[in-house]
Amino acid sequence: MLSEKEKLDSIITLGIELNKVNDQDLLMERVLTEARRVVNADAGSIYLKENNRLKFTYTQNETLQKKLQKGKKLVYSTYSIPIDKTSIAGYVAITGKTLTVSDVYNISSEEPYKFREEFDQKTGYITKSAITLPLQTSRNNILGILQIINPRSESNDIITFTKEDEKMMQHFASIAVIAVERALMTRAIFLRTIRMTQLHDPQETWDHVNRVGAYSVEIYEQWAYKHNISPKEINKNRDLLRMAAMLHDVGKIAISDLILKKPGRFNYDEYEIMKQHTVLGAQIFMNIQSDFDEIAYQVALNHHERWDGTGYPGHIDVFTGEPLERYRRSDGKAMGKKGTEIPLFGRIVAIADVYDALSSERIYKQAWSESKTLKTIQNGSNNQFDPEIVEIFFSCLNQIKAIQNRYSIEQLR
């Protein structure tokens, strides 16, 4: 367990660390991890405010996590609750006050709120003590609530939160909310960029890019774990890859509406023009000034390359779009990149993008069945896709499906 000084030192440096995380989803995971660490809590959740409800989206539970195989993740359902005083979370959101409950199963009948037992009943987990804090901006706007559950003693027994823990968490929440506001602003900027693309391409929805981004991060994490990549490197790359994957098709903004909005398959000439979106997207990021520029460049350029070398755009000069002379084929086109010539992040986003395209409804087709989609992915191993990435994709299929379900119910906002 951390000493009081270590807790304070941790909170002092927390703001700097959290402000390095740009993506909202990854930030929320980091906030939960750090909040739990400061008070040695077993579990925690974040509910974000959406209209007049709180959406249960981010959660961690070490007791349940330990029951899984190493490297696997818990899969949770997404649900929402009304913002009113009948639940602990709703009460905190509507009053803006921190609430510490020593025993959630023994709340006085005089209190307006009650503990919602559905999660415990479904999982067999036993919630005892909880601190619930508002994520409240300087303008007193509630972004959501942070709930930390079941502190543990040095001998790992479940105990109750102290007044000191409550004060520590209040300091934590005031720092975390600044990073959350910034992440929400970053996501809003991404949303505007995607809206611009959607004006041209009706397939480029917020749900689609969120799924591709989340699938890509999930696959990368499993790949990185397998290859013994350091946690620090994984955390940095998760954030950058998530954003880059969401912008994988940004080059379509320069493609004609007559092609993008065509209600059917492209002819040869139209397809050749459509393929240019990879180069056009890469050109946006080619003046590389950051790690994000580098990864976004790789993803935009390479997510349609194929493991067997038959993809596009191949070995080209990105500035001109012309084939590099040593890779020019007899027909004047560029040879495709093959195998590990394709950057890792391009190989990952390739499978994430294809899976979502096949399993989603498009203008010219219905969504494929799960069995047909998965068979196509499997058959693409070693020709369209990196066989190792295919294997990793199937190893985390439960998480992939949970992401798919989560973003299938969200609307472009």
C-alpha positions as CSV (number, residue, x, y, z in Angstrom):
1,M,0.0,0.0,0.0
2,L,1.1,3.6,-0.6
3,S,2.0,5.9,2.2
4,E,0.2,9.2,2.6
5,K,3.3,11.0,1.2
6,E,3.4,8.6,-1.8
7,K,-0.3,9.2,-2.4
8,L,0.2,13.0,-2.5
9,D,3.3,12.7,-4.7
10,S,1.3,10.4,-7.0
11,I,-1.5,12.9,-7.3
12,I,0.9,15.8,-7.9
13,T,2.4,14.1,-10.9
14,L,-0.9,12.7,-12.1
15,G,-2.0,15.7,-14.1
16,I,1.1,15.6,-16.2
17,E,0.7,11.9,-16.9
18,L,-3.0,12.1,-17.7
19,N,-2.5,15.0,-20.1
20,K,-0.3,12.8,-22.2
21,V,-3.3,10.7,-23.1
22,N,-5.4,12.1,-25.9
23,D,-8.1,9.5,-26.5
24,Q,-11.1,9.6,-24.3
25,D,-11.5,5.8,-23.9
26,L,-7.9,5.2,-23.0
27,L,-7.9,8.2,-20.7
28,M,-10.8,6.8,-18.7
29,E,-9.0,3.5,-18.3
30,R,-6.0,5.3,-17.0
31,V,-8.1,7.4,-14.6
32,L,-9.6,4.3,-13.1
33,T,-6.2,2.5,-12.8
34,E,-4.6,5.5,-11.0
35,A,-7.6,6.2,-8.8
36,R,-7.7,2.6,-7.6
37,R,-3.9,2.5,-7.1
38,V,-4.0,5.6,-4.9
39,V,-6.4,4.1,-2.4
40,N,-5.6,0.4,-3.1
41,A,-9.2,-0.3,-4.3
42,D,-10.2,-3.5,-5.9
43,A,-12.7,-2.1,-8.5
44,G,-14.0,1.1,-10.0
45,S,-16.3,2.5,-12.7
46,I,-16.9,5.7,-14.6
47,Y,-20.3,6.8,-15.8
48,L,-20.4,9.6,-18.3
49,K,-23.4,11.9,-18.6
50,E,-25.4,11.7,-21.8
51,N,-28.5,13.9,-21.8
52,N,-30.4,13.0,-18.6
53,R,-28.8,9.7,-18.0
54,L,-25.5,8.2,-16.8
55,K,-23.9,5.7,-19.2
56,F,-21.9,2.9,-17.6
57,T,-19.0,2.5,-20.0
58,Y,-15.7,2.1,-18.2
59,T,-15.0,-0.4,-15.4
60,Q,-12.3,-2.4,-13.8
61,N,-12.4,-5.2,-11.3
62,E,-9.2,-6.9,-10.1
63,T,-11.0,-9.8,-8.3
64,L,-12.9,-10.8,-11.5
65,Q,-9.9,-10.1,-13.7
66,K,-7.8,-12.7,-11.8
67,K,-10.2,-15.4,-12.7
68,L,-9.4,-15.0,-16.4
69,Q,-6.4,-16.4,-18.3
70,K,-3.4,-14.2,-18.4
71,G,-3.7,-11.5,-21.1
72,K,-7.5,-11.7,-21.3
73,K,-9.9,-8.9,-20.4
74,L,-13.2,-8.7,-18.7
75,V,-16.2,-8.0,-21.0
76,Y,-18.9,-5.8,-19.6
77,S,-22.3,-4.8,-21.0
78,T,-23.0,-1.2,-21.6
79,Y,-26.1,0.3,-19.9
80,S,-27.4,3.6,-18.6
81,I,-29.3,4.8,-15.5
82,P,-31.4,7.9,-15.0
83,I,-29.9,10.9,-13.3
84,D,-32.1,11.0,-10.2
85,K,-31.6,10.5,-6.4
86,T,-32.7,6.8,-6.4
87,S,-29.2,5.4,-7.1
88,I,-25.9,6.2,-5.6
89,A,-24.4,7.3,-8.9
90,G,-27.5,9.3,-9.9
91,Y,-27.6,11.0,-6.4
92,V,-24.0,12.2,-6.8
93,A,-24.5,13.4,-10.3
94,I,-27.6,15.4,-9.4
95,T,-26.3,16.9,-6.2
96,G,-22.6,17.3,-7.2
97,K,-21.5,16.0,-3.8
98,T,-19.1,13.2,-3.0
99,L,-20.7,10.2,-1.3
100,T,-18.8,7.6,0.8
101,V,-20.8,4.5,1.8
102,S,-19.2,2.1,4.3
103,D,-21.6,-0.8,3.4
104,V,-23.7,-0.5,0.3
105,Y,-26.0,-3.3,1.5
106,N,-26.8,-1.5,4.7
107,I,-27.9,2.0,3.6
108,S,-30.3,3.7,5.9
109,S,-33.9,3.6,4.7
110,E,-34.0,7.3,5.3
111,E,-31.7,8.0,2.4
112,P,-33.3,8.5,-1.0
113,Y,-30.7,6.4,-2.8
114,K,-30.1,2.6,-2.9
115,F,-27.4,0.4,-4.2
116,R,-28.1,-1.2,-7.5
117,E,-27.4,-4.9,-7.0
118,E,-27.6,-6.1,-10.7
119,F,-23.9,-6.2,-11.3
120,D,-23.2,-8.2,-8.1
121,Q,-26.0,-10.6,-8.9
122,K,-24.8,-11.2,-12.4
123,T,-21.1,-11.7,-11.6
124,G,-21.1,-13.0,-8.0
125,Y,-19.0,-10.1,-6.9
126,I,-19.7,-8.6,-3.5
127,T,-19.5,-4.8,-3.3
128,K,-19.0,-3.4,0.2
129,S,-17.6,0.1,0.5
130,A,-17.7,2.8,-2.2
131,I,-16.6,6.4,-2.8
132,T,-18.6,8.1,-5.6
133,L,-17.4,11.4,-6.8
134,P,-18.7,13.9,-9.4
135,L,-16.5,14.7,-12.3
136,Q,-17.4,18.4,-12.2
137,T,-15.9,21.2,-14.2
138,S,-14.9,24.6,-13.0
139,R,-18.3,25.8,-14.3
140,N,-20.1,23.2,-12.2
141,N,-21.1,21.1,-15.2
142,I,-21.2,17.4,-14.4
143,L,-19.3,15.3,-17.0
144,G,-20.1,12.1,-15.2
145,I,-19.2,10.3,-12.0
146,L,-16.2,8.3,-10.7
147,Q,-16.9,5.4,-8.4
148,I,-14.1,3.5,-6.5
149,I,-15.0,0.2,-4.8
150,N,-13.7,-2.0,-2.0
151,P,-10.4,-0.8,-0.6
152,R,-8.0,-3.5,0.5
153,S,-5.7,-3.8,3.5
154,E,-2.0,-4.7,3.4
155,S,-3.2,-8.3,3.9
156,N,-5.6,-7.9,1.0
157,D,-8.7,-8.0,3.0
158,I,-11.7,-5.8,2.0
159,I,-12.0,-2.9,4.4
160,T,-13.9,0.5,4.3
161,F,-12.8,3.8,3.0
162,T,-11.5,6.4,5.4
163,K,-12.1,10.2,5.5
164,E,-8.5,10.6,4.3
165,D,-9.3,8.3,1.3
166,E,-12.3,10.5,0.5
167,K,-10.2,13.7,0.6
168,M,-7.5,12.1,-1.5
169,M,-10.1,11.0,-4.1
170,Q,-11.6,14.5,-4.2
171,H,-8.1,15.9,-5.0
172,F,-7.7,13.2,-7.6
173,A,-11.1,13.9,-9.3
174,S,-10.4,17.7,-9.5
175,I,-7.2,16.9,-11.4
176,A,-8.6,14.1,-13.5
177,V,-11.6,16.2,-14.7
178,I,-9.2,18.7,-16.4
179,A,-7.8,15.8,-18.5
180,V,-11.3,14.5,-19.2
181,E,-12.4,17.9,-20.5
182,R,-9.4,18.0,-22.8
183,A,-10.0,14.4,-24.0
184,L,-13.6,15.3,-24.8
185,M,-12.4,18.3,-26.7
186,T,-10.0,16.2,-28.7
187,R,-12.8,13.7,-29.5
188,A,-15.0,16.7,-30.6
189,I,-12.3,17.8,-33.0
190,F,-12.0,14.2,-34.4
191,L,-15.8,14.2,-34.7
192,R,-15.8,17.3,-36.8
193,T,-13.1,15.8,-39.1
194,I,-15.1,12.7,-39.4
195,R,-18.3,14.7,-40.1
196,M,-16.4,16.4,-42.9
197,T,-15.5,13.0,-44.4
198,Q,-19.1,11.8,-43.9
199,L,-20.4,14.7,-46.0
200,H,-18.7,12.9,-48.9
201,D,-18.8,9.2,-47.7
202,P,-21.9,8.1,-45.9
203,Q,-20.1,4.9,-44.8
204,E,-17.7,6.9,-42.6
205,T,-19.8,7.1,-39.5
206,W,-18.7,7.8,-35.9
207,D,-19.6,4.2,-35.0
208,H,-17.5,2.8,-37.8
209,V,-14.4,4.7,-37.0
210,N,-14.8,4.1,-33.2
211,R,-15.0,0.4,-33.8
212,V,-12.0,0.3,-36.1
213,G,-10.0,2.3,-33.6
214,A,-11.0,0.1,-30.7
215,Y,-10.5,-3.1,-32.6
216,S,-7.0,-2.0,-33.6
217,V,-6.0,-1.1,-30.0
218,E,-7.3,-4.5,-28.7
219,I,-5.3,-6.4,-31.4
220,Y,-2.2,-4.3,-30.8
221,E,-2.3,-4.9,-27.0
222,Q,-2.4,-8.6,-27.5
223,W,0.4,-8.4,-30.1
224,A,2.5,-6.2,-27.8
225,Y,2.0,-8.6,-24.8
226,K,3.1,-11.5,-27.0
227,H,6.2,-9.6,-28.1
228,N,7.2,-8.4,-24.6
229,I,6.7,-4.7,-25.4
230,S,7.2,-2.5,-22.3
231,P,4.0,-1.2,-20.6
232,K,5.2,2.4,-21.2
233,E,5.5,1.8,-24.9
234,I,2.2,0.0,-25.1
235,N,0.4,2.9,-23.3
236,K,1.9,5.4,-25.7
237,N,1.1,3.4,-28.8
238,R,-2.4,2.6,-27.7
239,D,-3.3,6.2,-27.6
240,L,-1.7,7.1,-30.9
241,L,-3.0,4.1,-32.7
242,R,-6.5,4.6,-31.6
243,M,-6.6,8.1,-33.0
244,A,-4.7,7.2,-36.2
245,A,-7.0,4.2,-36.9
246,M,-10.0,6.5,-36.5
247,L,-8.6,8.6,-39.3
248,H,-7.6,5.7,-41.6
249,D,-9.9,6.9,-44.4
250,V,-9.5,10.6,-44.0
251,G,-8.1,10.8,-47.6
252,K,-11.6,10.1,-48.9
253,I,-12.4,13.7,-48.2
254,A,-10.6,14.5,-51.5
255,I,-12.5,11.9,-53.5
256,S,-15.5,13.0,-55.6
257,D,-19.0,12.6,-54.3
258,L,-20.0,11.0,-57.6
259,I,-17.8,8.0,-56.6
260,L,-18.2,7.9,-52.9
261,K,-22.0,8.1,-53.0
262,K,-22.5,5.7,-55.9
263,P,-25.1,3.2,-54.7
264,G,-23.3,0.2,-56.1
265,R,-19.9,-1.3,-56.9
266,F,-17.3,0.8,-58.7
267,N,-16.2,0.2,-62.3
268,Y,-12.4,-0.1,-63.0
269,D,-11.8,3.6,-63.4
270,E,-13.8,4.6,-60.4
271,Y,-12.0,2.0,-58.3
272,E,-8.6,3.3,-59.4
273,I,-9.6,6.8,-58.3
274,M,-11.0,5.4,-55.0
275,K,-7.6,3.7,-54.2
276,Q,-6.0,7.2,-54.2
277,H,-7.5,7.9,-50.8
278,T,-4.6,6.0,-49.2
279,V,-2.1,8.4,-50.7
280,L,-4.2,11.5,-50.2
281,G,-4.6,10.5,-46.5
282,A,-0.9,9.9,-46.1
283,Q,-0.1,13.3,-47.7
284,I,-2.0,15.0,-44.8
285,F,0.4,13.6,-42.3
286,M,3.6,13.4,-44.4
287,N,5.2,16.5,-42.8
288,I,6.0,14.4,-39.8
289,Q,6.5,16.4,-36.6
290,S,5.2,13.9,-33.9
291,D,4.8,10.2,-33.1
292,F,1.1,10.6,-34.0
293,D,1.9,12.0,-37.5
294,E,4.2,9.0,-38.1
295,I,1.6,6.4,-37.0
296,A,-1.3,8.2,-38.8
297,Y,0.8,8.4,-42.0
298,Q,1.6,4.6,-41.8
299,V,-2.1,3.7,-41.2
300,A,-3.6,6.0,-43.9
301,L,-1.0,4.8,-46.5
302,N,-0.9,1.1,-45.7
303,H,-4.3,-0.2,-44.5
304,H,-5.1,-1.6,-48.0
305,E,-1.8,-3.4,-48.5
306,R,-2.0,-7.2,-48.5
307,W,0.3,-9.7,-46.9
308,D,0.9,-11.4,-50.3
309,G,1.9,-8.2,-52.1
310,T,-1.3,-7.7,-54.2
311,G,-2.6,-4.6,-52.3
312,Y,-2.3,-0.9,-52.9
313,P,-0.9,1.7,-53.2
314,G,2.4,-0.2,-52.9
315,H,5.9,1.2,-53.1
316,I,5.3,4.8,-54.2
317,D,6.5,8.3,-53.8
318,V,3.8,9.7,-51.5
319,F,4.5,13.3,-52.6
320,T,3.7,12.5,-56.3
321,G,1.8,9.3,-56.0
322,E,4.0,7.7,-58.6
323,P,5.7,4.3,-58.3
324,L,9.3,4.2,-57.0
325,E,11.4,3.3,-60.0
326,R,12.9,0.1,-58.6
327,Y,9.3,-1.1,-57.7
328,R,7.7,-0.2,-61.0
329,R,5.9,-3.1,-62.7
330,S,5.8,-3.7,-66.4
331,D,2.3,-2.2,-66.6
332,G,3.7,1.0,-65.0
333,K,2.0,0.5,-61.6
334,A,3.8,0.1,-58.3
335,M,4.5,-3.3,-56.8
336,G,2.5,-3.9,-53.6
337,K,4.2,-4.1,-50.2
338,K,4.6,-7.6,-49.0
339,G,4.8,-9.3,-45.6
340,T,6.6,-7.2,-43.0
341,E,7.3,-4.5,-45.6
342,I,3.9,-3.4,-44.5
343,P,4.2,-1.5,-41.2
344,L,2.7,-3.2,-38.1
345,F,0.0,-0.6,-37.6
346,G,-1.1,-0.8,-41.2
347,R,-1.4,-4.6,-40.9
348,I,-3.5,-4.3,-37.7
349,V,-5.9,-1.6,-39.1
350,A,-6.3,-3.7,-42.3
351,I,-8.0,-6.5,-40.5
352,A,-10.0,-4.2,-38.2
353,D,-11.3,-2.3,-41.1
354,V,-12.2,-5.3,-43.2
355,Y,-14.0,-7.0,-40.2
356,D,-16.1,-4.0,-39.6
357,A,-16.9,-3.4,-43.3
358,L,-18.0,-7.0,-43.7
359,S,-20.1,-7.2,-40.5
360,S,-21.8,-3.8,-41.1
361,E,-24.5,-2.7,-43.5
362,R,-23.4,-0.6,-46.4
363,I,-25.2,1.2,-49.2
364,Y,-24.5,-1.7,-51.6
365,K,-24.9,-4.7,-49.2
366,Q,-26.4,-6.1,-46.1
367,A,-24.3,-6.9,-43.1
368,W,-22.7,-10.3,-43.5
369,S,-23.5,-13.0,-40.9
370,E,-20.9,-13.5,-38.2
371,S,-19.9,-17.0,-39.5
372,K,-19.4,-15.8,-43.0
373,T,-17.4,-12.8,-41.8
374,L,-15.1,-14.8,-39.6
375,K,-14.6,-17.5,-42.3
376,T,-13.5,-14.7,-44.7
377,I,-11.0,-13.3,-42.1
378,Q,-9.7,-16.8,-41.5
379,N,-9.4,-17.6,-45.2
380,G,-7.5,-14.3,-45.6
381,S,-4.7,-15.4,-43.4
382,N,-1.3,-15.5,-45.2
383,N,-2.7,-13.9,-48.3
384,Q,-4.7,-10.7,-47.4
385,F,-3.7,-10.6,-43.8
386,D,-0.6,-11.2,-41.6
387,P,-1.3,-14.7,-40.2
388,E,0.0,-13.7,-36.7
389,I,-2.5,-10.8,-36.6
390,V,-5.3,-13.1,-37.7
391,E,-4.4,-15.5,-34.9
392,I,-4.4,-12.6,-32.4
393,F,-7.7,-11.3,-33.8
394,F,-9.4,-14.6,-33.0
395,S,-7.8,-14.8,-29.6
396,C,-9.5,-11.6,-28.5
397,L,-12.8,-12.2,-30.4
398,N,-14.9,-11.8,-27.2
399,Q,-13.5,-8.3,-26.7
400,I,-14.0,-7.5,-30.4
401,K,-17.7,-8.5,-30.1
402,A,-18.1,-6.4,-27.0
403,I,-16.7,-3.4,-28.8
404,Q,-19.0,-4.1,-31.8
405,N,-22.1,-4.2,-29.5
406,R,-21.1,-1.1,-27.7
407,Y,-20.7,1.1,-30.8
408,S,-23.7,-0.4,-32.6
409,I,-26.0,1.4,-30.3
410,E,-24.4,4.8,-30.3
411,Q,-25.4,7.5,-32.7
412,L,-23.2,10.0,-34.6
413,R,-23.3,13.0,-32.2
